[in-house]
Amino acid sequence: MTRRICIVTGSRAEYGHVRWLARGISGDHRLQLQMLVTGSHLDPRFGETWREIEQDGFAIDARAESLLCGDSPVDAAVAMGAGLAALGRSLETLRPDIVVILGDRYEMLAAASAALLLRLPIAHLHGGEITEGAFDDAMRHAITKMAHLHFAAAEPYARRIVQLGEDPARVFCVGAPGIDALIHEPPLTREALADTISFPWHRRFVVVTYHPETLAAGDPAAPARALCAALAGVPDLAVLITGVNADPGRDAVAATLTAFAAEDPASRRVVASLGQRRYLAAIRYAAAVVGNSSSGIIEAPAVGTATVNIGGRQEGRLRAVSVLDCKPDRNAIAAAVATALDPATRDAARTQIPPYGRGGASDAIREVLATHALEGLTRKRFYDLKAA
């Protein structure tokens, strides 16, 4: 009997991690893919990235509106509540055999809550990780406790999932599925990128992806201003800036980055969404990745590009040697950028061993989804660690 596997996707970044898994599921005769789209995918402010899903050849089976209408924490709470209601209705209509959820954002917490209430088995990707500077950290662990199958990106994360009381027999260490696109798809050339985006690809450039640090006090745009000031001091450097995600403080950060780009349009460009193929090509050709996105921790080391990681949003995640952490102030960022641009750093980045595997995670996840027993899957017992 064909199993219905529903992938919930709420943002361009997380869709890039499940894209190759979706492709594998759609080509497996044992499985039927369902795509449930929510979050910023449906918001024009973020580039209506649901179009990328259809361009990849996937049908969207349901849309669950959970738009962030403002820029405050209460707006996020309202969006999460609306998303929970819409996702519940969508999952009730789709009735999948397994719901696949990646990560830690509030729309994913809403999806997990809805699936739990509907007694639908949940497969959780990228559990067990730590990001101490964002409220995503608590949401990720909450989703782990609702989930029934766990796919960890590294061995320390798999151990932490067990530490949270999950049965080791349901925890699979597979690596990061987002790396599969780097393995299976040839990168776009600089010429192909130039055909789609007007940007000085021939020059030395950095890719900037910066999001609000949601657990930090004070002005959410202050670190972004420090980032812009640091980059402005680097001579002959082009800057490609990707869109800010849908978190409280987003508008202030986005306005800061947009104003920075407007000061020098010949060398700086803001793009709401590059899409996965263009983004992975861009970071491959970049001199460095700068900001606080998980892509600087996972994908950039896999393509051999150095990362300047600003502030505490990603604090706690495994690091490659090419990831340079710095405080969110101008001088610290400038020093880290200078180190990242040094040829010795770039050479070391190209020869390192990435901590999140070398591909194959999507196939491993798909096989478990196709073969793991479903009977009794939604019943869990707390797994107690043995006393030392």
C-alpha positions in Angstrom: 0.0 0.0 0.0 1.3 3.4 -0.9 2.2 5.7 2.0 1.2 9.3 1.9 4.2 11.5 3.1 3.3 15.1 3.7 6.2 17.6 3.8 5.3 20.8 5.5 7.3 23.8 4.3 7.1 27.3 5.6 10.1 29.2 4.2 12.6 29.3 1.3 15.5 28.3 3.6 13.9 25.2 5.0 12.4 24.2 1.6 16.0 24.1 0.3 16.8 21.4 2.9 13.8 19.2 2.0 13.8 19.7 -1.8 15.9 16.7 -2.7 13.9 14.6 -0.2 10.7 15.6 -1.9 12.2 14.7 -5.3 13.1 11.2 -4.0 9.7 10.6 -2.5 7.9 11.7 -5.7 10.0 9.1 -7.6 9.4 6.2 -5.2 6.5 3.9 -6.1 6.1 3.0 -2.4 5.3 6.6 -1.5 3.0 9.5 -2.4 4.2 13.0 -1.9 2.0 15.7 -0.4 3.3 19.3 -0.2 1.7 21.5 2.5 2.8 25.1 2.1 2.5 27.7 4.8 4.4 30.6 6.4 6.4 33.1 4.4 6.1 31.1 1.2 2.7 32.6 0.8 3.7 36.2 1.7 4.4 38.6 -1.2 6.9 40.5 1.1 9.2 37.4 1.0 9.0 36.9 -2.8 6.0 34.4 -2.9 8.5 31.5 -2.8 5.7 29.0 -3.3 6.4 29.6 -7.0 9.8 27.9 -6.6 8.1 24.8 -5.4 5.9 24.6 -8.5 8.8 25.5 -10.7 10.6 22.4 -9.3 7.7 20.3 -10.6 5.9 19.7 -7.3 2.2 20.1 -7.0 1.1 22.1 -3.9 -1.6 19.9 -2.2 -2.7 22.5 0.4 -1.9 26.0 1.5 -2.2 27.1 5.1 -2.1 30.8 5.7 -0.1 32.0 8.7 1.1 35.4 7.6 3.2 37.6 9.9 1.2 40.9 9.6 3.5 43.0 11.9 7.0 43.1 13.3 6.4 42.4 17.0 6.5 39.2 19.2 2.7 39.4 19.6 2.4 39.5 15.8 4.3 36.2 15.7 2.1 34.7 18.3 -1.0 35.7 16.3 0.5 34.3 13.1 1.3 31.0 14.9 -2.3 30.7 16.2 -3.7 31.3 12.7 -1.2 28.8 11.3 -2.2 26.2 13.8 -5.9 26.4 12.8 -5.1 26.4 9.1 -2.6 23.6 9.3 -5.0 21.5 11.3 -7.7 21.9 8.7 -5.2 21.1 5.9 -3.8 18.0 7.6 -7.4 16.7 8.3 -8.1 17.0 4.6 -4.8 15.4 3.5 -4.7 12.6 6.1 -1.1 11.7 5.5 0.5 8.6 6.9 3.5 10.6 8.1 4.1 14.3 8.4 7.6 15.5 7.7 8.7 18.7 9.6 12.2 20.2 9.5 13.7 22.5 12.1 12.4 24.9 14.6 10.4 27.9 13.4 7.1 28.8 14.9 5.1 27.7 11.8 6.8 24.3 12.2 5.8 24.2 15.9 2.2 24.9 14.8 2.4 22.1 12.2 3.7 19.6 14.8 1.0 20.7 17.3 -1.7 20.2 14.7 -0.3 16.8 13.6 -0.1 15.7 17.3 -3.7 16.6 17.9 -4.8 14.7 14.8 -2.7 11.6 15.9 -0.6 11.7 12.8 3.0 10.4 13.0 5.7 13.1 12.8 9.1 12.7 11.3 11.4 15.5 12.5 14.6 16.6 10.7 17.4 18.5 12.3 16.4 17.9 15.9 18.8 17.9 18.8 20.6 21.0 17.7 21.3 24.1 19.8 20.8 27.8 18.7 21.0 29.7 21.9 20.4 33.1 20.5 16.9 32.4 19.1 13.6 31.2 20.5 13.7 28.6 17.7 15.9 26.6 20.1 13.1 25.9 22.5 10.7 25.2 19.6 13.0 22.7 18.1 13.1 20.7 21.4 9.4 21.0 21.7 8.9 19.5 18.3 11.3 16.7 19.2 9.0 15.7 22.1 6.0 15.7 19.7 7.8 13.7 17.0 7.9 9.9 16.5 10.8 9.5 14.0 14.0 11.6 14.4 16.6 12.3 11.7 19.7 14.0 13.1 22.3 15.8 11.2 25.3 14.7 13.4 26.0 12.2 16.1 26.1 14.7 19.0 22.6 15.8 18.0 21.4 12.2 17.8 22.6 11.7 21.4 20.9 14.8 22.6 17.6 13.6 21.1 17.9 10.4 23.2 18.8 12.6 26.2 15.4 14.3 25.7 13.8 10.9 26.3 13.4 9.6 22.8 13.8 5.9 22.0 17.2 5.3 20.3 15.5 2.9 17.9 13.6 5.8 16.5 16.6 8.1 16.1 18.6 8.0 12.8 21.9 9.9 12.3 21.8 10.7 8.6 23.6 14.0 8.1 22.1 17.3 6.7 19.7 16.7 3.8 20.4 20.2 2.5 23.9 19.0 1.4 22.4 16.6 -1.1 21.7 19.3 -3.6 25.4 20.1 -3.6 26.2 16.5 -4.5 23.5 15.7 -7.0 23.1 18.9 -9.0 25.8 20.7 -11.0 26.3 24.2 -9.8 25.1 27.1 -11.9 28.0 29.0 -13.6 28.7 32.6 -13.0 27.4 33.3 -16.5 24.1 31.5 -15.7 23.8 33.6 -12.5 24.5 36.8 -14.5 21.6 35.9 -16.9 19.1 35.9 -14.0 20.4 38.6 -11.5 22.2 41.8 -12.3 25.2 41.8 -10.0 29.0 42.2 -10.5 29.7 38.4 -10.3 33.2 39.0 -11.8 34.3 40.9 -8.7 35.3 39.8 -5.2 32.0 39.6 -3.3 30.4 38.3 -0.1 26.9 36.9 0.4 25.1 38.4 3.4 22.2 36.7 5.2 21.3 38.3 8.5 18.2 37.6 10.6 17.0 39.1 13.9 18.5 37.5 17.0 15.1 36.9 18.6 16.4 36.4 22.2 18.7 39.4 22.2 17.6 42.6 24.1 17.7 46.0 22.5 17.4 47.3 18.9 17.2 44.3 16.5 18.7 46.4 13.7 21.8 47.5 15.7 23.9 44.5 14.7 22.8 45.0 11.1 24.0 48.5 11.2 27.4 47.3 12.6 27.6 44.7 9.8 26.9 47.4 7.1 29.5 49.7 8.6 32.1 46.9 8.7 31.5 45.9 5.1 31.5 49.5 3.9 35.1 49.8 5.1 36.4 46.9 2.9 37.7 48.3 -0.4 36.5 46.9 -3.7 34.0 44.5 -2.2 30.6 43.7 -3.8 27.8 42.6 -1.5 24.9 40.3 -2.3 22.2 40.5 0.4 19.5 37.9 0.7 16.1 38.5 2.3 15.4 38.6 6.0 13.2 35.9 7.4 9.8 36.4 9.1 10.8 37.0 12.7 10.0 39.8 15.1 12.4 42.7 14.3 12.5 41.7 10.6 11.3 45.1 9.2 14.0 47.1 11.0 16.7 44.7 9.9 15.5 44.6 6.3 15.2 48.4 6.1 18.8 48.8 7.3 20.2 46.3 4.7 18.1 47.8 2.0 19.4 51.3 2.8 23.0 50.0 2.8 22.5 48.5 -0.7 20.9 51.7 -2.0 24.0 53.7 -1.1 26.1 51.9 -3.7 23.8 50.1 -6.2 26.7 49.3 -8.6 28.3 47.1 -5.9 25.4 46.0 -3.6 22.2 44.2 -4.3 19.3 42.9 -2.2 17.4 39.9 -3.5 14.3 38.7 -1.6 14.9 35.1 -2.5 17.6 33.5 -4.7 16.1 30.1 -4.6 18.3 27.1 -3.7 20.2 26.6 -6.9 21.2 30.2 -7.2 22.0 30.6 -3.5 24.2 27.5 -3.4 26.0 28.7 -6.6 26.4 32.2 -5.1 28.0 31.0 -1.8 30.3 28.7 -3.8 31.7 31.6 -5.8 31.7 34.1 -2.9 34.8 35.1 -1.0 32.9 34.6 2.2 29.4 34.2 3.7 28.6 36.8 6.3 25.6 37.0 8.7 23.9 34.6 11.2 22.1 32.1 9.0 22.4 28.3 9.4 23.5 28.2 5.8 26.8 29.7 7.0 27.2 26.8 9.4 26.0 23.9 7.2 26.1 24.7 3.4 29.0 27.2 3.2 31.6 24.8 4.8 30.4 22.0 2.5 31.3 24.1 -0.6 34.5 25.3 0.9 33.6 28.9 1.6 34.6 30.7 4.8 31.8 32.1 7.1 31.7 35.1 9.4 29.0 34.2 11.9 27.8 37.2 13.9 26.3 37.1 17.4 24.6 34.3 19.3 21.8 33.2 17.0 23.7 30.0 15.9 25.5 29.6 19.2 25.7 25.9 20.2 25.8 24.4 16.7 28.8 22.3 15.5 31.3 24.4 13.7 33.7 23.7 10.8 37.1 25.4 11.1 36.1 27.8 8.4 33.4 29.4 10.6 34.6 32.6 12.3 32.5 33.7 15.2 32.4 37.3 16.2 30.5 39.8 18.4 27.9 42.0 16.7 29.9 45.2 16.7 31.7 46.9 13.8 35.3 46.3 14.8 34.8 42.6 15.6 32.9 42.1 12.3 35.5 43.9 10.3 38.3 41.8 11.9 36.5 38.6 11.2 35.8 39.6 7.5 39.4 40.4 7.0 40.4 37.0 8.3 37.7 35.3 6.1 39.0 37.1 3.0 42.6 36.1 3.7 43.8 33.5 1.1 45.1 31.2 3.9 41.6 31.0 5.4 40.0 30.3 2.1 42.5 27.6 1.4 41.8 25.9 4.7 38.0 26.2 4.1 38.4 24.2 0.8 40.2 21.3 2.4 38.3 20.9 5.7 36.0 18.0 6.6 32.5 19.3 7.0 30.7 18.3 10.2 27.3 17.6 8.7 28.2 14.8 6.3 28.9 14.5 2.6 25.4 13.8 1.2 23.0 10.9 1.1 20.8 12.0 4.0 17.7 12.4 1.8 17.9 8.8 0.5 18.4 7.5 4.0 15.4 9.4 5.3 13.2 8.3 2.4 14.0 4.6 3.0 13.0 4.9 6.7 9.8 6.7 5.7 9.0 3.9 3.3 9.8 0.9 5.5 9.4 1.8 9.2 6.4 0.2 10.9 3.5 2.6 11.3 1.5 0.5 13.8 1.9 1.9 17.3 4.1 4.7 16.0 2.2 7.5 17.7 2.5 5.8 21.1 5.7 6.8 22.9 7.3 6.0 26.2 9.9 8.3 27.8 13.3 6.7 27.3 15.2 7.1 30.6 19.0 7.1 30.4 20.7 4.5 32.5 22.4 5.7 35.6 26.2 5.9 35.4 
